[in-house]
Amino acid sequence: MRKKFLKIALLAIFPLITKAQWSIIGGMTMNQSKIITDVNSGKSGSYAMPLIITKYEFSPNMSFGLRKEALFNDKIGYNLELLYLGRSLKLSNPNSKAFTHKLLVVPVLFVFNLNNSLALEAGPQADILLMKEIGYSRRLNASGIVGLRYKTKSALGFGIRFNNSLTNTIREQPDRYKLTHSTGTVYLSYKILKK
């Protein structure tokens, strides 16, 4: 497991030290998670029961980190980011307790410039769990991102993104339980280093 994390860290850090545009990026996230429970799992000869879907409340959090951006040509490029993200989960039940996962996320996004200001971005993201308040979550997960960003003539930029889980984040009894996350983000970026 440690070797796997080391490989991921090297893949994330090596491109960051190459020559390209660097930015500080940070924003507000709004997350909603849900658990799908298959009550038929492991049973034989039983009547089929519907899946139980338990949704958590929408919860705000913050994200911040570094972005490296490079262009292949005037239209197409990529972003590689290294971000800290908090993800809170709380059931709608007023007696339930909220808990927060602290993650290091590594988006690798392909960028398509619509014009000098607007750009589409999309790609995969690795979610690496740093700290957790409950014990059933996997350490490494994958998600997908789509977004739109606006670049000003100054060093400032901003954008919106939608992120959705591609993997089941539950480690124990994954055939019975499936936990997924959907996250919306509004962010600001500021260029700190040019080519």
N, C-alpha and C positions, 0 to 999 in steps of 0.2 A: 504494500500500500504506500509506503514512504517513497519507493522508487517511482511509482506512478505520479505522486504529487511533485516530485523533483523534476520529472520530465515535463509536466504541465507548466511548472514555474519557469523552466529554461525556455520552453516554447513561447511563453508570454514575455519574458524579459529580453531575450535576444533581439527580436525585432524592434523593441523599444529603444535600444541603444544605437540603432542605425540612424543615419542622417535623414531627417524628415521634419514635418511641421508638428510641434508639440503644443498641447493646450491643457489648461486646467478645466475640468468639467464637474459640474455638481447640479443637483436638482432635487425636486420633490417627487416622491413615488406614491402611488396609491395601489395597494395590493388587495386582491381577493383570492382566497384559497378554498378548495372544496375537497372533501373526501368521498369517494365512491366505494360503498361497501357491497360486496357480492355475498349475500347470505347463503347462496347455494354452493359456494366453494367447498370442496371436500366432502360433499354429501352425494349419496347415490340413491336413486329410487324415490327421491322426494319431489313434491310438487314444485314447479318453478316459481320462485318468488321474485318480485321486482327489485331492482337495484335501489339501495338507499343512498341518496345524495345529501350530504351535510355541508352546507356552505358557511364559511366564516364571514364576519363583518368586513367591510372595506376598512383598511387601516393605512394611515399615512406614515411615511418614513422618509429618510434622506439617503442620498447616494452622492459620493464624491470620489475623484481620482484623477488619473492622467489619460490623455488621448494622444495617440500618434497617428498622423494622417499623411498619406502619400498618394499621388496621382500617377496613373499609368499614361493618361493623356488628358486632354481638356475636359472630357466627359466622364471618364471612369477612374475610380480610385478605390482605396480601402481605408478603413479605420481599425486600429487595434487599441483597445482600452483596458485599463486595469483599475477597477472600481471597488470601493467598499460599499456594501449595501446592507441595510437592516430590513428584515421582513417580519412583520408582526402578524399573529393569528389570534383571533378571539371569536368564540361562538356567540350567536345572538342572545343566548341565555344570559340574563343579567348576573347570575351567580358564577358564571364561568370566568376563569382567569386568563388574561392575555399573556402570551409568551412570544419572545422574539428570537429569531435566528440571525446571526451575524455572518455575512458571506463576503468572500472575495469573488467578484464576477469578472470574466474575461470575454467581452464581446469581440468578435471578428466580423466586421461589417463591410459589405461591398457598397460603394457609393456611386450613384449616378447623378451627375449634375444636370438639372433641368435647364438652368441658366446660370448667370453669375451669382445669383443669390440663393436660389432654392435647390435642394438636393434630396433625393430619396436614398434611404439606407436600409439594408436588410442583411441578415445573416445569423449564424448560430452564436450561442453564448454558453460558456462553461461556468457553472455555479459551484463554487468550492465552499463547503460549510466550514467556518472557523470555530464558531461557538453555538451551542444549542441548549435550550432549556428543557427539552424533552428528548428521549433517547431513541426514537424510532426512525429518525431521518437519515438518509444516505449522505455520505460525505461529498460525493461528486454527482452532479446532475447536469442535464443539458436542457436548453430552452432556445426559442427562436425569437427574433426581433424584426419588426418592421417600423419604419419611422420617417419623419420629414423634418428637415432642419433648414434654418434661414441664416445666411451669413451676411453680416453687415460689411460696410467698407472699412470699418475699424477692426480692432482685434476681437470684438464681441460677437457672439452668435448665440442662437437659442434654437430649441427644437422640441418635438414631441415624439414619444415612442410607445409601442405596445409590445409587451413580452409575454409569451405563453410557454408553459412547460412542455417539453417533448418527452420527458421520462417520468416515471413514477418515483416520487421522492421518498417513499416509505421503504425502509429496509426489511422490516419484519412482516411476514405473511403477505408478500406483494401480490399473490394470486387472489387474496381476499380483499385487500384494501388498496386504493389508489389515491394518492394525494397530489394534486396539481395546483399551480399558481398562475394567476393572470395579473400582470402589473402594467399600469400606465405611468409614464414618466414625463414630466416637463422639466427641461434642464437649460442651463446657461453654460457657455464655454468661453474661455478667454485665451487667446494665443499668447504663448510666452517665449517661443523660440521658432525662428524661421530657418529655412534651408540656407 
